């Protein structure tokens, strides 16, 4: 997800990256693709299309979103593209989410719970 320069100036790099990663996980098909890929060493796009109830072009769009976010990697082998989970991307999203949610939990614990 590309953030326009004026928008990027208003937010921290951490907030922008968290939004990019959250967007990549914001569709159940992408969550399922990650789950499927995590269960295998690699997967060909055609295999994913056979399992998910989506058209090949739709699966390709979801794969592109995951790849753009750095959560999967792909290699071209002739007419096929093989995908696998990008372990460093998964480690990054885990770290980013843990830091963000940990900050929220810490701040929430310090505030008055009768705000609403």
C-alpha positions in Angstrom: 0.0 0.0 0.0 1.5 3.3 -1.0 0.9 6.2 1.3 0.8 9.6 -0.5 3.7 11.9 0.6 1.4 14.5 2.2 -0.3 11.8 4.3 3.0 10.1 5.1 4.2 13.4 6.7 1.4 13.3 9.2 2.0 9.9 10.5 5.0 8.0 12.0 6.7 5.3 9.9 5.6 2.8 12.5 1.9 3.8 12.1 2.2 3.6 8.3 3.9 0.2 8.4 1.3 -1.2 10.9 -1.5 0.0 8.5 0.2 -1.7 5.6 0.5 -5.0 7.4 -3.0 -4.8 8.8 -4.4 -4.1 5.3 -2.5 -7.2 4.0 -4.4 -9.3 6.6 -7.7 -7.5 6.2 -9.3 -10.1 3.9 -10.1 -13.7 4.8 -8.7 -15.0 1.6 -5.3 -13.5 2.4 -5.5 -15.0 5.9 -6.3 -18.4 4.3 -3.5 -18.1 1.8 -1.0 -17.4 4.6 -2.3 -20.4 6.5 -2.1 -22.7 3.5 1.5 -21.5 2.6 2.6 -22.0 6.2 1.6 -25.6 6.0 3.8 -26.2 3.0 7.4 -25.5 1.8 6.0 -23.7 -1.3 2.9 -23.6 -3.3 2.0 -22.8 -6.9 -0.7 -20.2 -7.6 -2.8 -22.9 -9.4 -2.9 -25.0 -6.3 -4.2 -22.1 -4.2 -6.9 -21.4 -6.9 -8.0 -25.1 -6.6 -8.5 -24.8 -2.9 -10.0 -21.3 -2.5 -13.5 -20.5 -3.9 -12.1 -17.6 -6.0 -11.1 -16.9 -9.6 -7.5 -17.1 -10.5 -7.3 -13.4 -11.1 -8.7 -12.7 -7.7 -6.2 -15.1 -6.1 -3.4 -13.3 -8.0 -4.5 -10.0 -6.6 -4.5 -11.3 -3.1 -1.0 -12.8 -3.6 0.2 -9.5 -4.9 -1.1 -7.7 -1.8 0.6 -10.2 0.5 3.9 -10.0 -1.5 3.8 -6.2 -1.5 3.5 -6.2 2.3 6.5 -8.6 2.5 4.5 -11.5 4.0 5.1 -13.9 1.2 7.8 -14.5 -1.4 7.4 -15.7 -4.9 9.8 -17.2 -7.5 9.0 -17.6 -11.2 9.5 -21.1 -12.7 8.5 -20.9 -16.3 4.8 -20.2 -16.5 4.3 -20.9 -12.8 5.0 -18.7 -9.8 5.8 -20.6 -6.6 5.0 -18.8 -3.3 6.1 -19.3 0.2 5.8 -17.5 3.5 8.4 -14.8 4.1 9.5 -15.7 7.6 11.2 -12.3 8.1 7.9 -10.6 7.1 5.9 -12.8 9.5 8.4 -12.0 12.3 8.0 -8.3 11.5 4.3 -8.3 11.7 4.4 -10.2 15.0 6.8 -7.7 16.5 4.9 -4.7 15.2 1.6 -6.0 16.5 3.0 -7.0 19.9 4.6 -3.6 20.4 1.4 -1.8 19.3 -1.0 -3.9 21.3 1.4 -3.9 24.3 1.5 -0.1 24.3 -2.3 0.0 24.1 -2.7 -2.4 27.0 -0.2 -0.6 29.1 -1.8 2.8 28.5 -5.3 1.4 29.0 -4.4 -0.1 32.3 -3.2 3.3 33.5 -6.4 5.2 32.6 -9.7 5.4 34.4 -11.9 2.5 33.2 -15.1 4.5 33.7 -14.5 6.7 30.6 -17.6 5.4 28.8 
